[in-house]
Amino acid sequence: MARTINVRPSKKLLIVPAILVALLLLYRCLYTQDVGEVIVLRAWGGKLTGYSDTAGFHLKAPWEDKISFDTRNMLINFYMDQGYYYNGGAATGPDVTINDRSGAKADIDIQVVYSLDPSAAMKLYTNYGTQTNYTERYLSNDVRSVAREVSGRFDTLTMLTDRSKYTDAVEKALAEKWTPDGLIVEQVAVQDVRYSDEITNRYSAAQAAEIAIAQARNEQESARVKAETKKVEAEVDAETQVIKAKAEAEANRIIDESLTENVLKQKYYETLQDIGQSGNLIIMPNESNAIVQLPNTKDTKE
């Protein structure tokens, strides 16, 4: 008679698969998030279930996948004869050809620094899938088209001498276009504006003529100011002479009015007294007007 033997699995052998399953679930449910990163969660069926924008450890359902988007400052840089290159939210490409209000053509080097609002990440994924696709199909084209459209507002002279106005206009236009989509324009810089040699030489000649005209005007203005200054100085000098003459006349008038007969007599007596104190003696009749000066006694002895 055959004997049946029941083999029971060891408890230790069951623990190992359980640990592996737990680790797998932990791997599927726990994820880390870096600073400057937003995570979009997508279920197996393709439905988006939410996003997180806080750095640290996070939990998700095991059937959810995480899609990362960069929210740091990103650079779109178009300059010289560079080839196209896209990496996440960053892009590099050749310079942009524009036509200004005067109809002149130029090539510009332009840089745009922007960042992504975390709340716009789900919309970005829905419309474009990856951040690289978003940059290539939308953002880089916007930079080029806006740069061309705005250039039509400015003439050649402004583009050559004050491109900051053009730069500000491009930044404003991009901000108006991108803000509804959750993009923040941090900075726009137009590094260089290159016209043909013909236009540049024409501008240089016009600038030289303008400088000569300005210099002639300055010299003319300087001569006019000098002439007016001399005229004012002459008027002031004449006025000063008149004031001095009037002051002297007034002083003489006051002196004449103060020299009455009594005052003159008093001065006469005071003078005689001073002479007498010096050792001189003067005797004069009342009716005489002569002045007699006697020698000083000390002088005679010597």
C-alpha positions as CSV (number, residue, x, y, z in Angstrom):
1,M,0.0,0.0,0.0
2,A,1.3,3.3,-1.1
3,R,2.0,6.1,1.4
4,T,1.2,9.7,0.7
5,I,3.7,12.3,2.1
6,N,2.6,16.0,2.4
7,V,5.4,18.5,1.9
8,R,4.7,21.9,3.5
9,P,6.7,24.9,2.5
10,S,9.0,26.3,5.1
11,K,8.0,29.6,6.7
12,K,11.4,31.0,6.0
13,L,11.0,30.4,2.3
14,L,7.7,32.4,2.3
15,I,9.3,35.4,3.9
16,V,11.7,36.0,1.1
17,P,9.0,36.5,-1.6
18,A,7.0,38.6,0.8
19,I,10.0,40.9,1.2
20,L,10.6,41.1,-2.5
21,V,6.9,42.0,-3.1
22,A,7.1,44.7,-0.4
23,L,10.2,46.2,-1.8
24,L,8.6,46.2,-5.3
25,L,5.5,47.9,-3.9
26,L,7.7,50.4,-2.1
27,Y,9.6,51.1,-5.2
28,R,6.4,51.6,-7.2
29,C,4.8,53.8,-4.5
30,L,7.6,55.9,-3.1
31,Y,9.5,58.5,-5.2
32,T,11.8,61.5,-4.5
33,Q,11.5,64.9,-6.0
34,D,14.2,67.5,-6.5
35,V,14.1,71.2,-6.0
36,G,13.1,73.0,-9.2
37,E,11.2,69.9,-10.4
38,V,7.4,69.2,-10.9
39,I,6.1,65.6,-11.1
40,V,3.0,64.8,-13.1
41,L,1.3,61.5,-12.2
42,R,-0.3,59.4,-14.9
43,A,-2.3,56.2,-14.5
44,W,-1.8,53.1,-16.6
45,G,-4.8,54.1,-18.8
46,G,-3.1,57.4,-19.7
47,K,-5.3,59.6,-17.4
48,L,-3.4,62.3,-15.4
49,T,-4.1,62.0,-11.7
50,G,-2.3,65.1,-10.4
51,Y,1.1,66.7,-9.8
52,S,3.5,67.6,-7.0
53,D,5.8,70.5,-6.8
54,T,7.4,70.1,-3.4
55,A,10.9,68.6,-3.0
56,G,11.2,65.5,-0.8
57,F,9.7,62.0,-0.6
58,H,6.2,61.3,-2.0
59,L,3.8,58.4,-2.3
60,K,1.8,57.4,-5.3
61,A,-0.3,54.4,-6.4
62,P,1.7,51.5,-7.8
63,W,-0.2,51.8,-11.1
64,E,0.8,55.5,-11.5
65,D,3.9,56.6,-13.5
66,K,5.7,59.8,-12.8
67,I,6.7,62.3,-15.5
68,S,9.3,65.0,-14.6
69,F,9.4,68.6,-15.8
70,D,12.0,71.2,-15.0
71,T,10.8,74.5,-13.4
72,R,14.2,76.1,-13.1
73,N,15.2,79.0,-15.3
74,M,15.7,77.8,-18.8
75,L,17.6,79.4,-21.7
76,I,16.6,79.8,-25.4
77,N,19.6,81.1,-27.2
78,F,19.7,82.0,-30.9
79,Y,23.0,83.4,-32.1
80,M,25.4,83.4,-35.1
81,D,25.4,80.2,-37.2
82,Q,24.7,77.6,-34.4
83,G,22.8,74.4,-35.2
84,Y,19.5,73.5,-33.6
85,Y,19.7,71.6,-30.3
86,Y,16.9,71.0,-27.8
87,N,17.2,69.5,-24.3
88,G,14.2,69.8,-22.0
89,G,13.2,73.4,-21.8
90,A,16.5,74.7,-23.2
91,A,17.1,75.4,-26.9
92,T,20.0,76.6,-29.1
93,G,19.8,77.7,-32.7
94,P,21.0,80.1,-35.4
95,D,20.4,83.9,-35.3
96,V,17.1,85.4,-36.2
97,T,16.6,87.5,-39.4
98,I,14.4,90.5,-39.1
99,N,13.1,93.5,-41.1
100,D,12.8,96.8,-39.4
101,R,10.3,99.5,-40.1
102,S,12.6,101.1,-42.7
103,G,12.6,97.8,-44.6
104,A,16.2,97.1,-43.8
105,K,17.2,93.5,-43.1
106,A,19.4,92.5,-40.1
107,D,20.4,89.4,-38.2
108,I,20.1,89.5,-34.4
109,D,21.4,87.4,-31.5
110,I,18.7,86.9,-28.9
111,Q,18.5,85.2,-25.5
112,V,15.4,84.4,-23.6
113,V,15.4,83.2,-20.0
114,Y,12.1,81.8,-18.8
115,S,10.7,79.4,-16.2
116,L,7.7,77.1,-16.0
117,D,4.8,77.5,-13.5
118,P,4.4,74.1,-11.9
119,S,0.6,74.3,-12.3
120,A,1.0,74.4,-16.1
121,A,2.9,71.0,-16.2
122,M,-0.3,68.9,-16.7
123,K,-1.4,71.1,-19.6
124,L,2.0,71.0,-21.1
125,Y,2.1,67.2,-21.0
126,T,-1.5,66.9,-22.4
127,N,-0.7,69.1,-25.4
128,Y,3.0,68.2,-26.1
129,G,4.0,65.1,-24.1
130,T,7.5,66.0,-23.2
131,Q,9.2,69.3,-22.3
132,T,11.6,69.0,-25.2
133,N,8.7,68.7,-27.7
134,Y,7.1,71.8,-26.0
135,T,10.3,73.8,-26.4
136,E,11.0,72.7,-30.0
137,R,7.4,73.0,-31.4
138,Y,6.2,76.0,-29.5
139,L,8.6,78.1,-27.5
140,S,11.5,78.4,-30.1
141,N,9.0,79.3,-32.8
142,D,7.5,81.9,-30.6
143,V,10.8,83.6,-29.9
144,R,11.6,83.9,-33.6
145,S,8.1,85.0,-34.7
146,V,7.8,87.6,-31.9
147,A,11.3,89.0,-32.6
148,R,10.3,89.5,-36.3
149,E,6.9,91.0,-35.6
150,V,8.2,93.5,-33.0
151,S,11.1,94.7,-35.2
152,G,8.6,96.2,-37.7
153,R,7.9,98.9,-35.1
154,F,11.4,100.3,-35.0
155,D,13.5,102.1,-37.6
156,T,17.1,101.4,-38.5
157,L,18.5,104.2,-36.4
158,T,16.8,103.0,-33.3
159,M,17.8,99.4,-33.8
160,L,21.5,100.5,-34.2
161,T,21.7,103.1,-31.4
162,D,19.1,102.1,-28.8
163,R,18.2,98.5,-29.1
164,S,17.1,98.4,-25.5
165,K,13.7,99.8,-26.6
166,Y,13.4,96.9,-29.1
167,T,14.5,94.4,-26.3
168,D,11.9,95.7,-23.9
169,A,9.2,95.4,-26.6
170,V,10.1,91.8,-27.4
171,E,10.1,90.9,-23.7
172,K,6.6,92.5,-23.2
173,A,5.2,90.7,-26.3
174,L,6.5,87.3,-25.1
175,A,5.2,87.8,-21.6
176,E,1.7,88.6,-23.0
177,K,1.8,85.5,-25.2
178,W,3.3,83.0,-22.7
179,T,1.7,84.1,-19.4
180,P,-1.7,82.4,-20.1
181,D,0.2,79.1,-20.7
182,G,2.0,79.3,-17.4
183,L,5.4,80.5,-18.6
184,I,7.2,83.3,-16.8
185,V,9.6,85.5,-18.9
186,E,12.5,86.2,-16.7
187,Q,14.7,88.2,-19.1
188,V,15.2,89.0,-22.8
189,A,18.6,90.1,-24.1
190,V,19.3,91.2,-27.7
191,Q,23.0,90.7,-27.8
192,D,23.8,92.1,-31.3
193,V,22.1,93.6,-34.3
194,R,24.0,93.1,-37.6
195,Y,23.1,95.1,-40.7
196,S,24.8,94.9,-44.1
197,D,28.0,96.9,-44.6
198,E,26.2,99.2,-47.0
199,I,23.6,100.2,-44.3
200,T,26.3,100.4,-41.6
201,N,28.5,102.7,-43.7
202,R,25.5,104.9,-44.6
203,Y,24.6,105.2,-41.0
204,S,28.2,106.1,-40.1
205,A,28.2,108.9,-42.7
206,A,24.9,110.2,-41.5
207,Q,26.1,110.0,-37.9
208,A,29.3,112.0,-38.8
209,A,27.2,114.7,-40.6
210,E,24.9,114.8,-37.6
211,I,27.9,115.3,-35.2
212,A,29.3,118.1,-37.4
213,I,25.9,119.8,-37.4
214,A,25.6,119.4,-33.7
215,Q,29.1,120.8,-33.2
216,A,28.4,123.8,-35.4
217,R,25.2,124.5,-33.4
218,N,27.1,124.2,-30.1
219,E,29.8,126.7,-31.4
220,Q,27.0,129.1,-32.5
221,E,25.3,128.8,-29.2
222,S,28.6,129.3,-27.3
223,A,29.3,132.5,-29.3
224,R,25.8,133.8,-28.6
225,V,26.1,133.2,-24.9
226,K,29.5,135.0,-24.8
227,A,28.0,138.0,-26.7
228,E,25.1,138.1,-24.3
229,T,27.4,137.8,-21.3
230,K,29.6,140.7,-22.5
231,K,26.5,142.8,-23.1
232,V,25.2,142.0,-19.6
233,E,28.6,142.8,-18.1
234,A,28.7,146.2,-19.9
235,E,25.2,147.0,-18.7
236,V,26.1,146.0,-15.1
237,D,29.3,148.1,-15.3
238,A,27.4,151.2,-16.6
239,E,24.8,150.7,-13.9
240,T,27.5,150.4,-11.3
241,Q,29.2,153.7,-12.5
242,V,25.8,155.5,-12.3
243,I,25.2,154.2,-8.8
244,K,28.7,155.3,-7.7
245,A,28.3,158.7,-9.2
246,K,24.9,159.1,-7.5
247,A,26.5,158.0,-4.2
248,E,29.3,160.5,-4.5
249,A,27.0,163.3,-5.4
250,E,24.8,162.4,-2.4
251,A,27.8,162.4,-0.1
252,N,29.0,165.8,-1.4
253,R,25.5,167.1,-0.9
254,I,25.4,165.9,2.7
255,I,28.8,167.4,3.4
256,D,27.9,170.7,1.8
257,E,24.7,170.9,3.8
258,S,26.5,170.0,7.1
259,L,29.2,172.8,6.6
260,T,27.2,175.7,8.1
261,E,28.8,179.0,9.2
262,N,28.8,177.9,12.8
263,V,30.4,174.6,12.0
264,L,33.1,176.3,9.9
265,K,33.9,178.6,12.8
266,Q,34.1,175.7,15.2
267,K,36.5,173.9,12.9
268,Y,38.5,177.1,12.6
269,Y,38.9,177.5,16.4
270,E,39.7,173.8,16.8
271,T,42.5,174.2,14.2
272,L,44.0,177.2,15.9
273,Q,43.9,175.3,19.2
274,D,45.7,172.4,17.7
275,I,48.4,174.7,16.3
276,G,48.8,176.5,19.6
277,Q,49.3,173.2,21.5
278,S,52.2,172.5,19.1
279,G,54.0,175.6,20.4
280,N,52.9,178.0,17.7
281,L,51.2,181.3,18.3
282,I,49.0,182.8,15.7
283,I,47.5,186.3,16.2
284,M,45.1,187.4,13.5
285,P,42.6,190.1,13.3
286,N,38.9,189.2,13.0
287,E,38.7,190.7,9.6
288,S,41.7,188.9,8.2
289,N,41.4,185.7,6.1
290,A,45.1,185.0,5.9
291,I,46.7,182.0,7.5
292,V,50.1,182.5,9.1
293,Q,52.2,179.5,10.0
294,L,54.9,180.2,12.5
295,P,57.9,177.9,12.7
296,N,58.0,175.4,15.4
297,T,60.2,176.4,18.3
298,K,61.9,173.1,18.4
299,D,62.8,173.4,14.7
300,T,64.3,176.9,15.2
301,K,66.6,175.8,17.9
302,E,67.9,173.0,15.7
